[in-house]
Amino acid sequence: DKDGATPLFMASHDGRLECVRLLLEAGAAIDQADEQGATPLFAACQEGHLEVAKLLSSYGASRAATPFGTPEEAANSQGHTDLAAWLVASRGWTPLAHLETLTAARALSLLRSGASLHEGEPTPLQRAAGGEGEAAALIRRAAAPWSPASHSLFPAPARARAALLVLSIYEIHERYHLDSAGATNGIAALDFGHCVLGFAIARETQ
């Protein structure tokens, strides 16, 4: 609008949760401020929209100070105690740690794009350890060693490495004709190869 407010800013200010979700899924600029310097997260916190603030935070919205203060200060100054308490509790969370907000599709997208299981305070894996729901279950599965069943939860470089190594195992299998007289040995070799891959494929590059 004439004051520089984007659709995401206005939806956040008005507490339109599903509009905010659709805009974020479509790639709206999450931290674009209006002409006064207020961000969508600041607007949501000032108006006391807890679920909107959680959703924005799960997409990595900045909590840095605006010309009017931080989102946390805005919630406190307006008496939104539940929201202020949540902002304090979630200060160290990464987007993947927002288990209560993440859909399974969003959690899968973050895992496949390389989101760390071990960054933040508490980490996504620590929060998922005793958590319920699909997002927590996906994070626990992603923390296990690589296997064909968990392949889809790994980042693109790890998936590419897994595909290359699996192909190499099958090429060895075919080269030595282990699928005929040596069928039993061939199956054992493939099983052994998959077990080894669990240790050869790292989810996160240190």
N, C-alpha and C positions, 0 to 999 in steps of 0.2 A: 504494500500500500504506500501512500505518500510519505509514511514515516519509516519506510524501509523494512517493514515486517514481512517476513516470508510466510507462505502457507503453513510451514512447520511451526514457526513462531506463534502464529495465531491459533493453530490447533492446540499447541501446548498451553498457551495462555488460557484457552477456554476449556481445557480438560477433555478434549475430544480424543479419547484413547485410541479408538480404531482408526481415525484419520491420521493420527501420529504414526501408528504402526504401518499403515499403507505408505505414507510418505517416506518413512525410514527404509522400508523394504524396496522402495523405488529409487533409493539413493539420494534423498534430500540432504543438503549440506547441514549437518547436525549442529554446528556451532556458529552458523551465520547469524550475526547480531543485527538488531535494528539500528537506526541512525543514532540512537542514544547509547548504544553499546550493550543493551540487554540481550542475552542469549535465550534460546528456547528453554533450556533447563532452568535458567534464572526465573523466567516467566512462570514456569510450572510450579517452582518452589514458592514464589511470591504468592501465587494464588492457592497453594495448598493441594495441588493435584498429585497425590502420592504415587498412584499407579503410572501416571504419565512420566513422572520423574524417574521411577524405576526403569521404565522402558527406555527412556533417553540414556540413562546411565548404562544400560546393558548394551547400547550401541557405541559406548565410549564417549559420551558427551563430557566436555570439559567442565571441571568444577572451579576453574580459576576465577579470580575476582573480576567483576565487571565494574564500570564506574559507580555502580550502586552497591557494591559489595559482592560477596560470594553467594552462591545458591543456598548454602547452609545458613548464612547470616540472614538471607531473605526469609527463609522458613521460620527461623527463630523470632525475627522482628515482627512477623505477622501472627505469631502464636500457633503455628502449625507444628505442635509438639511431636506427633507421630512421625511426620515427615522429617523433622530435624533429627530425631533419634535414629531414623533409618539412614540418613545421610552420614551420621557419625559412624554407625555400625559398618557401613559399606565403603568407608574411605579407601581401604586397600584392595578392593575387589577389581579384578579385570572383567571385561565383558563376559567371559566364559564362566565366571563365578556367580552370575546372576541366575541361579537355578530356578528360582520361583517365577521368573519372568520369561526365561528362554523356552521357546517351542522346540520340539525335536528337530525340526527343519533348520532352525537358527543354530542350535547346538552343533548339528552335523556340519553346517556351513563353516562355523568357526573352527571346528576340529580339522576339517579338510583344508582350510586355508592356513593352518599351522599355529593356531592359538596354543599357548603353553598351558600345560596342566600344572606347572610348578611355580608360576609367578604369581605375585600378589600376596595379600595377607588378610584372611587365610587364602590358600591357593584353591583353584577350582577342584582339584582332586581331594583336598581336605574337606571342602564343603560337600562334595559328592559322596564321600565315604559313608555317611549316614543319611544321605538325602533320598527322598522319594521322587518318583516321576521319571519320565523318559529322558530328560536332559541329564539327570544324575546318572542314570543307567548307562547312557552313551559314554559319559566321561569315564566311568569305571571300566567299561570295555576298552576304551581307547588307551587306558593306562597299562593294559596287559601286553605281553610280547606280541609281535606281529604274528598273524595267522591268516589263512584265507578268509576266515569268518570276520576278522576285524580289519581287513585290508581297506575297506571303504572309509574307515575312520582316520586314516593316516593322511598327512599332507602330501601334496603332489610329488615332491622329490622322493619321499619314502615309497610312495606307490610305484613310481617309475623304477626305482632300484629293485623293489620286490619283483616287478614284472620281468626285469632283466635277469635276475637270479633264478626265478622259477623257469624261465625259458632255457637258461643254461642247464639246469638240472634235467629238463625233459630232453634236451639235445644229447646229453650224455647217455640218458636212458635209451634213446633211439639208436645212437651210434653203436652201442654195445649189444643191441638186440635183446634187451632185458625183458621184452614183452612176450617172448616165446618160451624157449626152454628155461630161461632164467626168470620166469614171471615172478616167482616168490622173491627172488633177490631184487628184482626191479621194483616191486611194491615196497620192499624194505628200504631201498635206496631213496624212493620218492618220499616216504614217510620221514626218513632221516633228514632229507633235504629240507622239508618243511619245518622240522624241529630246529634245525640249524638257522634257518632264516629268521626265526623268532629272536635270535641274538644278533644276527647280522644287520638287521634293519632297525635303525634308531628312529623314533618318532621326532625327537627334537635334536637339532645340531647344537652341541655344547660349544 
